[in-house]
Amino acid sequence: MVIFGSEFTTMAGRRLRDAVKNILTNSGQFDNNIHVVLAGLTNTYSQYITTYEEYQVQRYEVRKFPDHFIFFRTT
């Protein structure tokens, strides 16, 4: 289980999960049957982690303040 203080979009979470699984299986300590679980904060408005492609088209949720939105290019 990998725990984060952020909320991942679905695609960002999939990419991270796959990267962690590849690292663990390539280390030789685990086989391909390993199950990686990501646990992140949700609905806390801490921060969102998106893929580069999602950020470019801004297809993700953001924190909305009363009069504007905040978008962050990198996390």
mmCIF file of the N, C-alpha and C atoms, coordinates in Angstrom:
data_MODEL
# 
_entry.id   MODEL 
# 
loop_
_atom_site.group_PDB 
_atom_site.id 
_atom_site.type_symbol 
_atom_site.label_atom_id 
_atom_site.label_alt_id 
_atom_site.label_comp_id 
_atom_site.label_asym_id 
_atom_site.label_entity_id 
_atom_site.label_seq_id 
_atom_site.pdbx_PDB_ins_code 
_atom_site.Cartn_x 
_atom_site.Cartn_y 
_atom_site.Cartn_z 
_atom_site.occupancy 
_atom_site.B_iso_or_equiv 
_atom_site.pdbx_formal_charge 
_atom_site.auth_seq_id 
_atom_site.auth_comp_id 
_atom_site.auth_asym_id 
_atom_site.auth_atom_id 
_atom_site.pdbx_PDB_model_num 
ATOM 1   N N  . MET A 1 1  ? 0.852   -1.164  0.000   1.00 0.00 ? 1  MET A N  1 
ATOM 2   C CA . MET A 1 1  ? 0.000   0.000   0.000   1.00 0.00 ? 1  MET A CA 1 
ATOM 3   C C  . MET A 1 1  ? 0.903   1.234   0.000   1.00 0.00 ? 1  MET A C  1 
ATOM 4   N N  . VAL A 1 2  ? 0.592   2.152   -0.900  1.00 0.00 ? 2  VAL A N  1 
ATOM 5   C CA . VAL A 1 2  ? 1.318   3.409   -1.002  1.00 0.00 ? 2  VAL A CA 1 
ATOM 6   C C  . VAL A 1 2  ? 0.357   4.511   -0.573  1.00 0.00 ? 2  VAL A C  1 
ATOM 7   N N  . ILE A 1 3  ? 0.760   5.315   0.404   1.00 0.00 ? 3  ILE A N  1 
ATOM 8   C CA . ILE A 1 3  ? -0.132  6.333   0.965   1.00 0.00 ? 3  ILE A CA 1 
ATOM 9   C C  . ILE A 1 3  ? 0.397   7.727   0.629   1.00 0.00 ? 3  ILE A C  1 
ATOM 10  N N  . PHE A 1 4  ? -0.517  8.606   0.208   1.00 0.00 ? 4  PHE A N  1 
ATOM 11  C CA . PHE A 1 4  ? -0.164  9.963   -0.196  1.00 0.00 ? 4  PHE A CA 1 
ATOM 12  C C  . PHE A 1 4  ? -1.079  10.967  0.477   1.00 0.00 ? 4  PHE A C  1 
ATOM 13  N N  . GLY A 1 5  ? -0.617  12.179  0.582   1.00 0.00 ? 5  GLY A N  1 
ATOM 14  C CA . GLY A 1 5  ? -1.427  13.260  1.127   1.00 0.00 ? 5  GLY A CA 1 
ATOM 15  C C  . GLY A 1 5  ? -2.072  14.076  0.034   1.00 0.00 ? 5  GLY A C  1 
ATOM 16  N N  . SER A 1 6  ? -2.369  13.443  -1.073  1.00 0.00 ? 6  SER A N  1 
ATOM 17  C CA . SER A 1 6  ? -2.944  14.129  -2.226  1.00 0.00 ? 6  SER A CA 1 
ATOM 18  C C  . SER A 1 6  ? -3.998  13.244  -2.859  1.00 0.00 ? 6  SER A C  1 
ATOM 19  N N  . GLU A 1 7  ? -4.743  13.822  -3.778  1.00 0.00 ? 7  GLU A N  1 
ATOM 20  C CA . GLU A 1 7  ? -5.748  13.065  -4.520  1.00 0.00 ? 7  GLU A CA 1 
ATOM 21  C C  . GLU A 1 7  ? -5.306  12.964  -5.974  1.00 0.00 ? 7  GLU A C  1 
ATOM 22  N N  . PHE A 1 8  ? -5.244  11.742  -6.483  1.00 0.00 ? 8  PHE A N  1 
ATOM 23  C CA . PHE A 1 8  ? -4.819  11.495  -7.856  1.00 0.00 ? 8  PHE A CA 1 
ATOM 24  C C  . PHE A 1 8  ? -6.028  11.392  -8.772  1.00 0.00 ? 8  PHE A C  1 
ATOM 25  N N  . THR A 1 9  ? -5.878  11.882  -9.995  1.00 0.00 ? 9  THR A N  1 
ATOM 26  C CA . THR A 1 9  ? -6.891  11.587  -10.998 1.00 0.00 ? 9  THR A CA 1 
ATOM 27  C C  . THR A 1 9  ? -6.773  10.100  -11.319 1.00 0.00 ? 9  THR A C  1 
ATOM 28  N N  . THR A 1 10 ? -7.770  9.558   -11.981 1.00 0.00 ? 10 THR A N  1 
ATOM 29  C CA . THR A 1 10 ? -7.752  8.132   -12.291 1.00 0.00 ? 10 THR A CA 1 
ATOM 30  C C  . THR A 1 10 ? -6.520  7.751   -13.102 1.00 0.00 ? 10 THR A C  1 
ATOM 31  N N  . MET A 1 11 ? -6.225  8.508   -14.139 1.00 0.00 ? 11 MET A N  1 
ATOM 32  C CA . MET A 1 11 ? -5.100  8.155   -15.003 1.00 0.00 ? 11 MET A CA 1 
ATOM 33  C C  . MET A 1 11 ? -3.765  8.343   -14.288 1.00 0.00 ? 11 MET A C  1 
ATOM 34  N N  . ALA A 1 12 ? -3.626  9.395   -13.504 1.00 0.00 ? 12 ALA A N  1 
ATOM 35  C CA . ALA A 1 12 ? -2.382  9.590   -12.756 1.00 0.00 ? 12 ALA A CA 1 
ATOM 36  C C  . ALA A 1 12 ? -2.186  8.455   -11.764 1.00 0.00 ? 12 ALA A C  1 
ATOM 37  N N  . GLY A 1 13 ? -3.264  8.020   -11.132 1.00 0.00 ? 13 GLY A N  1 
ATOM 38  C CA . GLY A 1 13 ? -3.187  6.900   -10.207 1.00 0.00 ? 13 GLY A CA 1 
ATOM 39  C C  . GLY A 1 13 ? -2.810  5.610   -10.903 1.00 0.00 ? 13 GLY A C  1 
ATOM 40  N N  . ARG A 1 14 ? -3.372  5.382   -12.075 1.00 0.00 ? 14 ARG A N  1 
ATOM 41  C CA . ARG A 1 14 ? -3.029  4.166   -12.834 1.00 0.00 ? 14 ARG A CA 1 
ATOM 42  C C  . ARG A 1 14 ? -1.554  4.167   -13.209 1.00 0.00 ? 14 ARG A C  1 
ATOM 43  N N  . ARG A 1 15 ? -1.058  5.304   -13.648 1.00 0.00 ? 15 ARG A N  1 
ATOM 44  C CA . ARG A 1 15 ? 0.357   5.379   -14.049 1.00 0.00 ? 15 ARG A CA 1 
ATOM 45  C C  . ARG A 1 15 ? 1.272   5.155   -12.847 1.00 0.00 ? 15 ARG A C  1 
ATOM 46  N N  . LEU A 1 16 ? 0.932   5.740   -11.719 1.00 0.00 ? 16 LEU A N  1 
ATOM 47  C CA . LEU A 1 16 ? 1.752   5.550   -10.522 1.00 0.00 ? 16 LEU A CA 1 
ATOM 48  C C  . LEU A 1 16 ? 1.692   4.093   -10.065 1.00 0.00 ? 16 LEU A C  1 
ATOM 49  N N  . ARG A 1 17 ? 0.501   3.525   -10.036 1.00 0.00 ? 17 ARG A N  1 
ATOM 50  C CA . ARG A 1 17 ? 0.348   2.123   -9.638  1.00 0.00 ? 17 ARG A CA 1 
ATOM 51  C C  . ARG A 1 17 ? 1.196   1.211   -10.522 1.00 0.00 ? 17 ARG A C  1 
ATOM 52  N N  . ASP A 1 18 ? 1.145   1.433   -11.836 1.00 0.00 ? 18 ASP A N  1 
ATOM 53  C CA . ASP A 1 18 ? 1.914   0.602   -12.762 1.00 0.00 ? 18 ASP A CA 1 
ATOM 54  C C  . ASP A 1 18 ? 3.419   0.793   -12.559 1.00 0.00 ? 18 ASP A C  1 
ATOM 55  N N  . ALA A 1 19 ? 3.846   2.025   -12.305 1.00 0.00 ? 19 ALA A N  1 
ATOM 56  C CA . ALA A 1 19 ? 5.270   2.294   -12.080 1.00 0.00 ? 19 ALA A CA 1 
ATOM 57  C C  . ALA A 1 19 ? 5.755   1.609   -10.803 1.00 0.00 ? 19 ALA A C  1 
ATOM 58  N N  . VAL A 1 20 ? 4.967   1.695   -9.735  1.00 0.00 ? 20 VAL A N  1 
ATOM 59  C CA . VAL A 1 20 ? 5.344   1.032   -8.482  1.00 0.00 ? 20 VAL A CA 1 
ATOM 60  C C  . VAL A 1 20 ? 5.401   -0.480  -8.678  1.00 0.00 ? 20 VAL A C  1 
ATOM 61  N N  . LYS A 1 21 ? 4.424   -1.030  -9.376  1.00 0.00 ? 21 LYS A N  1 
ATOM 62  C CA . LYS A 1 21 ? 4.403   -2.475  -9.623  1.00 0.00 ? 21 LYS A CA 1 
ATOM 63  C C  . LYS A 1 21 ? 5.620   -2.906  -10.430 1.00 0.00 ? 21 LYS A C  1 
ATOM 64  N N  . ASN A 1 22 ? 5.982   -2.123  -11.443 1.00 0.00 ? 22 ASN A N  1 
ATOM 65  C CA . ASN A 1 22 ? 7.158   -2.460  -12.255 1.00 0.00 ? 22 ASN A CA 1 
ATOM 66  C C  . ASN A 1 22 ? 8.432   -2.450  -11.423 1.00 0.00 ? 22 ASN A C  1 
ATOM 67  N N  . ILE A 1 23 ? 8.573   -1.446  -10.573 1.00 0.00 ? 23 ILE A N  1 
ATOM 68  C CA . ILE A 1 23 ? 9.767   -1.367  -9.727  1.00 0.00 ? 23 ILE A CA 1 
ATOM 69  C C  . ILE A 1 23 ? 9.838   -2.560  -8.782  1.00 0.00 ? 23 ILE A C  1 
ATOM 70  N N  . LEU A 1 24 ? 8.721   -2.902  -8.165  1.00 0.00 ? 24 LEU A N  1 
ATOM 71  C CA . LEU A 1 24 ? 8.715   -4.015  -7.213  1.00 0.00 ? 24 LEU A CA 1 
ATOM 72  C C  . LEU A 1 24 ? 8.951   -5.356  -7.891  1.00 0.00 ? 24 LEU A C  1 
ATOM 73  N N  . THR A 1 25 ? 8.345   -5.580  -9.054  1.00 0.00 ? 25 THR A N  1 
ATOM 74  C CA . THR A 1 25 ? 8.536   -6.862  -9.735  1.00 0.00 ? 25 THR A CA 1 
ATOM 75  C C  . THR A 1 25 ? 9.935   -6.973  -10.344 1.00 0.00 ? 25 THR A C  1 
ATOM 76  N N  . ASN A 1 26 ? 10.476  -5.856  -10.822 1.00 0.00 ? 26 ASN A N  1 
ATOM 77  C CA . ASN A 1 26 ? 11.824  -5.884  -11.400 1.00 0.00 ? 26 ASN A CA 1 
ATOM 78  C C  . ASN A 1 26 ? 12.900  -6.050  -10.331 1.00 0.00 ? 26 ASN A C  1 
ATOM 79  N N  . SER A 1 27 ? 12.563  -5.774  -9.082  1.00 0.00 ? 27 SER A N  1 
ATOM 80  C CA . SER A 1 27 ? 13.538  -5.945  -8.001  1.00 0.00 ? 27 SER A CA 1 
ATOM 81  C C  . SER A 1 27 ? 13.783  -7.418  -7.712  1.00 0.00 ? 27 SER A C  1 
ATOM 82  N N  . GLY A 1 28 ? 12.876  -8.274  -8.169  1.00 0.00 ? 28 GLY A N  1 
ATOM 83  C CA . GLY A 1 28 ? 13.018  -9.702  -7.941  1.00 0.00 ? 28 GLY A CA 1 
ATOM 84  C C  . GLY A 1 28 ? 12.451  -10.159 -6.610  1.00 0.00 ? 28 GLY A C  1 
ATOM 85  N N  . GLN A 1 29 ? 11.983  -9.248  -5.793  1.00 0.00 ? 29 GLN A N  1 
ATOM 86  C CA . GLN A 1 29 ? 11.442  -9.618  -4.487  1.00 0.00 ? 29 GLN A CA 1 
ATOM 87  C C  . GLN A 1 29 ? 9.967   -9.989  -4.557  1.00 0.00 ? 29 GLN A C  1 
ATOM 88  N N  . PHE A 1 30 ? 9.294   -9.593  -5.649  1.00 0.00 ? 30 PHE A N  1 
ATOM 89  C CA . PHE A 1 30 ? 7.862   -9.866  -5.808  1.00 0.00 ? 30 PHE A CA 1 
ATOM 90  C C  . PHE A 1 30 ? 7.622   -10.413 -7.205  1.00 0.00 ? 30 PHE A C  1 
ATOM 91  N N  . ASP A 1 31 ? 6.571   -11.220 -7.350  1.00 0.00 ? 31 ASP A N  1 
ATOM 92  C CA . ASP A 1 31 ? 6.222   -11.715 -8.679  1.00 0.00 ? 31 ASP A CA 1 
ATOM 93  C C  . ASP A 1 31 ? 5.131   -10.820 -9.284  1.00 0.00 ? 31 ASP A C  1 
ATOM 94  N N  . ASN A 1 32 ? 4.653   -11.170 -10.465 1.00 0.00 ? 32 ASN A N  1 
ATOM 95  C CA . ASN A 1 32 ? 3.664   -10.350 -11.174 1.00 0.00 ? 32 ASN A CA 1 
ATOM 96  C C  . ASN A 1 32 ? 2.293   -10.354 -10.516 1.00 0.00 ? 32 ASN A C  1 
ATOM 97  N N  . ASN A 1 33 ? 2.077   -11.200 -9.532  1.00 0.00 ? 33 ASN A N  1 
ATOM 98  C CA . ASN A 1 33 ? 0.782   -11.261 -8.856  1.00 0.00 ? 33 ASN A CA 1 
ATOM 99  C C  . ASN A 1 33 ? 0.639   -10.225 -7.752  1.00 0.00 ? 33 ASN A C  1 
ATOM 100 N N  . ILE A 1 34 ? 1.633   -9.387  -7.570  1.00 0.00 ? 34 ILE A N  1 
ATOM 101 C CA . ILE A 1 34 ? 1.567   -8.356  -6.528  1.00 0.00 ? 34 ILE A CA 1 
ATOM 102 C C  . ILE A 1 34 ? 0.418   -7.387  -6.835  1.00 0.00 ? 34 ILE A C  1 
ATOM 103 N N  . HIS A 1 35 ? -0.256  -6.956  -5.797  1.00 0.00 ? 35 HIS A N  1 
ATOM 104 C CA . HIS A 1 35 ? -1.384  -6.026  -5.947  1.00 0.00 ? 35 HIS A CA 1 
ATOM 105 C C  . HIS A 1 35 ? -1.003  -4.716  -5.252  1.00 0.00 ? 35 HIS A C  1 
ATOM 106 N N  . VAL A 1 36 ? -0.859  -3.659  -6.030  1.00 0.00 ? 36 VAL A N  1 
ATOM 107 C CA . VAL A 1 36 ? -0.474  -2.348  -5.490  1.00 0.00 ? 36 VAL A CA 1 
ATOM 108 C C  . VAL A 1 36 ? -1.737  -1.547  -5.219  1.00 0.00 ? 36 VAL A C  1 
ATOM 109 N N  . VAL A 1 37 ? -1.819  -0.985  -4.029  1.00 0.00 ? 37 VAL A N  1 
ATOM 110 C CA . VAL A 1 37 ? -2.959  -0.164  -3.637  1.00 0.00 ? 37 VAL A CA 1 
ATOM 111 C C  . VAL A 1 37 ? -2.468  1.236   -3.320  1.00 0.00 ? 37 VAL A C  1 
ATOM 112 N N  . LEU A 1 38 ? -3.104  2.237   -3.919  1.00 0.00 ? 38 LEU A N  1 
ATOM 113 C CA . LEU A 1 38 ? -2.795  3.638   -3.612  1.00 0.00 ? 38 LEU A CA 1 
ATOM 114 C C  . LEU A 1 38 ? -3.868  4.165   -2.684  1.00 0.00 ? 38 LEU A C  1 
ATOM 115 N N  . ALA A 1 39 ? -3.455  4.827   -1.630  1.00 0.00 ? 39 ALA A N  1 
ATOM 116 C CA . ALA A 1 39 ? -4.403  5.424   -0.696  1.00 0.00 ? 39 ALA A CA 1 
ATOM 117 C C  . ALA A 1 39 ? -4.067  6.894   -0.560  1.00 0.00 ? 39 ALA A C  1 
ATOM 118 N N  . GLY A 1 40 ? -4.959  7.744   -1.049  1.00 0.00 ? 40 GLY A N  1 
ATOM 119 C CA . GLY A 1 40 ? -4.725  9.180   -0.979  1.00 0.00 ? 40 GLY A CA 1 
ATOM 120 C C  . GLY A 1 40 ? -5.873  9.895   -0.305  1.00 0.00 ? 40 GLY A C  1 
ATOM 121 N N  . LEU A 1 41 ? -5.595  11.077  0.157   1.00 0.00 ? 41 LEU A N  1 
ATOM 122 C CA . LEU A 1 41 ? -6.651  11.898  0.729   1.00 0.00 ? 41 LEU A CA 1 
ATOM 123 C C  . LEU A 1 41 ? -7.663  12.243  -0.342  1.00 0.00 ? 41 LEU A C  1 
ATOM 124 N N  . THR A 1 42 ? -8.908  12.331  0.027   1.00 0.00 ? 42 THR A N  1 
ATOM 125 C CA . THR A 1 42 ? -9.937  12.758  -0.915  1.00 0.00 ? 42 THR A CA 1 
ATOM 126 C C  . THR A 1 42 ? -10.822 13.794  -0.258  1.00 0.00 ? 42 THR A C  1 
ATOM 127 N N  . ASN A 1 43 ? -11.342 14.654  -1.088  1.00 0.00 ? 43 ASN A N  1 
ATOM 128 C CA . ASN A 1 43 ? -12.273 15.694  -0.647  1.00 0.00 ? 43 ASN A CA 1 
ATOM 129 C C  . ASN A 1 43 ? -11.711 16.589  0.447   1.00 0.00 ? 43 ASN A C  1 
ATOM 130 N N  . THR A 1 44 ? -10.407 16.759  0.446   1.00 0.00 ? 44 THR A N  1 
ATOM 131 C CA . THR A 1 44 ? -9.810  17.644  1.444   1.00 0.00 ? 44 THR A CA 1 
ATOM 132 C C  . THR A 1 44 ? -9.244  18.906  0.815   1.00 0.00 ? 44 THR A C  1 
ATOM 133 N N  . TYR A 1 45 ? -9.230  18.956  -0.494  1.00 0.00 ? 45 TYR A N  1 
ATOM 134 C CA . TYR A 1 45 ? -8.688  20.093  -1.231  1.00 0.00 ? 45 TYR A CA 1 
ATOM 135 C C  . TYR A 1 45 ? -7.228  20.339  -0.908  1.00 0.00 ? 45 TYR A C  1 
ATOM 136 N N  . SER A 1 46 ? -6.496  19.305  -0.574  1.00 0.00 ? 46 SER A N  1 
ATOM 137 C CA . SER A 1 46 ? -5.066  19.436  -0.321  1.00 0.00 ? 46 SER A CA 1 
ATOM 138 C C  . SER A 1 46 ? -4.367  19.768  -1.633  1.00 0.00 ? 46 SER A C  1 
ATOM 139 N N  . GLN A 1 47 ? -4.465  18.852  -2.573  1.00 0.00 ? 47 GLN A N  1 
ATOM 140 C CA . GLN A 1 47 ? -3.954  19.085  -3.918  1.00 0.00 ? 47 GLN A CA 1 
ATOM 141 C C  . GLN A 1 47 ? -4.369  17.925  -4.807  1.00 0.00 ? 47 GLN A C  1 
ATOM 142 N N  . TYR A 1 48 ? -4.434  18.184  -6.087  1.00 0.00 ? 48 TYR A N  1 
ATOM 143 C CA . TYR A 1 48 ? -4.738  17.155  -7.067  1.00 0.00 ? 48 TYR A CA 1 
ATOM 144 C C  . TYR A 1 48 ? -3.481  16.861  -7.855  1.00 0.00 ? 48 TYR A C  1 
ATOM 145 N N  . ILE A 1 49 ? -3.283  15.613  -8.184  1.00 0.00 ? 49 ILE A N  1 
ATOM 146 C CA . ILE A 1 49 ? -2.154  15.219  -9.023  1.00 0.00 ? 49 ILE A CA 1 
ATOM 147 C C  . ILE A 1 49 ? -2.731  14.688  -10.318 1.00 0.00 ? 49 ILE A C  1 
ATOM 148 N N  . THR A 1 50 ? -2.338  15.327  -11.406 1.00 0.00 ? 50 THR A N  1 
ATOM 149 C CA . THR A 1 50 ? -2.840  14.966  -12.727 1.00 0.00 ? 50 THR A CA 1 
ATOM 150 C C  . THR A 1 50 ? -1.692  14.526  -13.616 1.00 0.00 ? 50 THR A C  1 
ATOM 151 N N  . THR A 1 51 ? -2.033  13.975  -14.762 1.00 0.00 ? 51 THR A N  1 
ATOM 152 C CA . THR A 1 51 ? -1.019  13.710  -15.775 1.00 0.00 ? 51 THR A CA 1 
ATOM 153 C C  . THR A 1 51 ? -0.767  15.006  -16.537 1.00 0.00 ? 51 THR A C  1 
ATOM 154 N N  . TYR A 1 52 ? 0.328   15.034  -17.262 1.00 0.00 ? 52 TYR A N  1 
ATOM 155 C CA . TYR A 1 52 ? 0.641   16.202  -18.079 1.00 0.00 ? 52 TYR A CA 1 
ATOM 156 C C  . TYR A 1 52 ? -0.476  16.447  -19.090 1.00 0.00 ? 52 TYR A C  1 
ATOM 157 N N  . GLU A 1 53 ? -0.962  15.360  -19.692 1.00 0.00 ? 53 GLU A N  1 
ATOM 158 C CA . GLU A 1 53 ? -2.000  15.489  -20.719 1.00 0.00 ? 53 GLU A CA 1 
ATOM 159 C C  . GLU A 1 53 ? -3.307  16.022  -20.137 1.00 0.00 ? 53 GLU A C  1 
ATOM 160 N N  . GLU A 1 54 ? -3.668  15.562  -18.952 1.00 0.00 ? 54 GLU A N  1 
ATOM 161 C CA . GLU A 1 54 ? -4.885  16.069  -18.311 1.00 0.00 ? 54 GLU A CA 1 
ATOM 162 C C  . GLU A 1 54 ? -4.758  17.550  -17.986 1.00 0.00 ? 54 GLU A C  1 
ATOM 163 N N  . TYR A 1 55 ? -3.585  17.946  -17.538 1.00 0.00 ? 55 TYR A N  1 
ATOM 164 C CA . TYR A 1 55 ? -3.384  19.353  -17.215 1.00 0.00 ? 55 TYR A CA 1 
ATOM 165 C C  . TYR A 1 55 ? -3.530  20.215  -18.468 1.00 0.00 ? 55 TYR A C  1 
ATOM 166 N N  . GLN A 1 56 ? -3.004  19.744  -19.600 1.00 0.00 ? 56 GLN A N  1 
ATOM 167 C CA . GLN A 1 56 ? -3.040  20.523  -20.831 1.00 0.00 ? 56 GLN A CA 1 
ATOM 168 C C  . GLN A 1 56 ? -4.474  20.816  -21.270 1.00 0.00 ? 56 GLN A C  1 
ATOM 169 N N  . VAL A 1 57 ? -5.386  19.884  -21.076 1.00 0.00 ? 57 VAL A N  1 
ATOM 170 C CA . VAL A 1 57 ? -6.779  20.109  -21.469 1.00 0.00 ? 57 VAL A CA 1 
ATOM 171 C C  . VAL A 1 57 ? -7.656  20.441  -20.268 1.00 0.00 ? 57 VAL A C  1 
ATOM 172 N N  . GLN A 1 58 ? -7.034  20.461  -19.082 1.00 0.00 ? 58 GLN A N  1 
ATOM 173 C CA . GLN A 1 58 ? -7.686  20.790  -17.814 1.00 0.00 ? 58 GLN A CA 1 
ATOM 174 C C  . GLN A 1 58 ? -8.941  19.953  -17.582 1.00 0.00 ? 58 GLN A C  1 
ATOM 175 N N  . ARG A 1 59 ? -8.768  18.644  -17.752 1.00 0.00 ? 59 ARG A N  1 
ATOM 176 C CA . ARG A 1 59 ? -9.853  17.699  -17.505 1.00 0.00 ? 59 ARG A CA 1 
ATOM 177 C C  . ARG A 1 59 ? -9.680  17.043  -16.136 1.00 0.00 ? 59 ARG A C  1 
ATOM 178 N N  . TYR A 1 60 ? -9.802  17.816  -15.129 1.00 0.00 ? 60 TYR A N  1 
ATOM 179 C CA . TYR A 1 60 ? -9.726  17.313  -13.770 1.00 0.00 ? 60 TYR A CA 1 
ATOM 180 C C  . TYR A 1 60 ? -10.373 18.328  -12.855 1.00 0.00 ? 60 TYR A C  1 
ATOM 181 N N  . GLU A 1 61 ? -10.655 17.911  -11.652 1.00 0.00 ? 61 GLU A N  1 
ATOM 182 C CA . GLU A 1 61 ? -11.266 18.820  -10.695 1.00 0.00 ? 61 GLU A CA 1 
ATOM 183 C C  . GLU A 1 61 ? -10.193 19.702  -10.073 1.00 0.00 ? 61 GLU A C  1 
ATOM 184 N N  . VAL A 1 62 ? -10.581 20.896  -9.706  1.00 0.00 ? 62 VAL A N  1 
ATOM 185 C CA . VAL A 1 62 ? -9.657  21.818  -9.054  1.00 0.00 ? 62 VAL A CA 1 
ATOM 186 C C  . VAL A 1 62 ? -10.348 22.452  -7.862  1.00 0.00 ? 62 VAL A C  1 
ATOM 187 N N  . ARG A 1 63 ? -9.552  23.084  -7.040  1.00 0.00 ? 63 ARG A N  1 
ATOM 188 C CA . ARG A 1 63 ? -10.136 23.780  -5.901  1.00 0.00 ? 63 ARG A CA 1 
ATOM 189 C C  . ARG A 1 63 ? -10.774 25.064  -6.391  1.00 0.00 ? 63 ARG A C  1 
ATOM 190 N N  . LYS A 1 64 ? -12.001 25.272  -6.035  1.00 0.00 ? 64 LYS A N  1 
ATOM 191 C CA . LYS A 1 64 ? -12.719 26.465  -6.460  1.00 0.00 ? 64 LYS A CA 1 
ATOM 192 C C  . LYS A 1 64 ? -12.869 27.406  -5.270  1.00 0.00 ? 64 LYS A C  1 
ATOM 193 N N  . PHE A 1 65 ? -12.331 28.581  -5.438  1.00 0.00 ? 65 PHE A N  1 
ATOM 194 C CA . PHE A 1 65 ? -12.525 29.633  -4.451  1.00 0.00 ? 65 PHE A CA 1 
ATOM 195 C C  . PHE A 1 65 ? -13.758 30.425  -4.861  1.00 0.00 ? 65 PHE A C  1 
ATOM 196 N N  . PRO A 1 66 ? -14.263 31.291  -4.009  1.00 0.00 ? 66 PRO A N  1 
ATOM 197 C CA . PRO A 1 66 ? -15.506 32.002  -4.326  1.00 0.00 ? 66 PRO A CA 1 
ATOM 198 C C  . PRO A 1 66 ? -15.509 32.711  -5.677  1.00 0.00 ? 66 PRO A C  1 
ATOM 199 N N  . ASP A 1 67 ? -14.362 33.219  -6.104  1.00 0.00 ? 67 ASP A N  1 
ATOM 200 C CA . ASP A 1 67 ? -14.377 33.995  -7.346  1.00 0.00 ? 67 ASP A CA 1 
ATOM 201 C C  . ASP A 1 67 ? -13.393 33.511  -8.403  1.00 0.00 ? 67 ASP A C  1 
ATOM 202 N N  . HIS A 1 68 ? -12.687 32.419  -8.175  1.00 0.00 ? 68 HIS A N  1 
ATOM 203 C CA . HIS A 1 68 ? -11.743 31.952  -9.183  1.00 0.00 ? 68 HIS A CA 1 
ATOM 204 C C  . HIS A 1 68 ? -11.331 30.506  -8.916  1.00 0.00 ? 68 HIS A C  1 
ATOM 205 N N  . PHE A 1 69 ? -10.668 29.920  -9.910  1.00 0.00 ? 69 PHE A N  1 
ATOM 206 C CA . PHE A 1 69 ? -10.131 28.570  -9.793  1.00 0.00 ? 69 PHE A CA 1 
ATOM 207 C C  . PHE A 1 69 ? -8.616  28.660  -9.712  1.00 0.00 ? 69 PHE A C  1 
ATOM 208 N N  . ILE A 1 70 ? -8.003  27.681  -9.078  1.00 0.00 ? 70 ILE A N  1 
ATOM 209 C CA . ILE A 1 70 ? -6.545  27.626  -9.020  1.00 0.00 ? 70 ILE A CA 1 
ATOM 210 C C  . ILE A 1 70 ? -6.096  26.359  -9.727  1.00 0.00 ? 70 ILE A C  1 
ATOM 211 N N  . PHE A 1 71 ? -5.194  26.514  -10.680 1.00 0.00 ? 71 PHE A N  1 
ATOM 212 C CA . PHE A 1 71 ? -4.611  25.395  -11.398 1.00 0.00 ? 71 PHE A CA 1 
ATOM 213 C C  . PHE A 1 71 ? -3.111  25.409  -11.150 1.00 0.00 ? 71 PHE A C  1 
ATOM 214 N N  . PHE A 1 72 ? -2.546  24.253  -10.907 1.00 0.00 ? 72 PHE A N  1 
ATOM 215 C CA . PHE A 1 72 ? -1.106  24.146  -10.699 1.00 0.00 ? 72 PHE A CA 1 
ATOM 216 C C  . PHE A 1 72 ? -0.518  23.296  -11.809 1.00 0.00 ? 72 PHE A C  1 
ATOM 217 N N  . ARG A 1 73 ? 0.551   23.771  -12.422 1.00 0.00 ? 73 ARG A N  1 
ATOM 218 C CA . ARG A 1 73 ? 1.166   23.051  -13.524 1.00 0.00 ? 73 ARG A CA 1 
ATOM 219 C C  . ARG A 1 73 ? 1.938   21.825  -13.044 1.00 0.00 ? 73 ARG A C  1 
ATOM 220 N N  . THR A 1 74 ? 2.638   21.923  -11.935 1.00 0.00 ? 74 THR A N  1 
ATOM 221 C CA . THR A 1 74 ? 3.417   20.787  -11.451 1.00 0.00 ? 74 THR A CA 1 
ATOM 222 C C  . THR A 1 74 ? 3.087   20.518  -9.998  1.00 0.00 ? 74 THR A C  1 
ATOM 223 N N  . THR A 1 75 ? 3.342   19.305  -9.605  1.00 0.00 ? 75 THR A N  1 
ATOM 224 C CA . THR A 1 75 ? 3.119   18.917  -8.219  1.00 0.00 ? 75 THR A CA 1 
ATOM 225 C C  . THR A 1 75 ? 4.393   18.359  -7.657  1.00 0.00 ? 75 THR A C  1 
# 
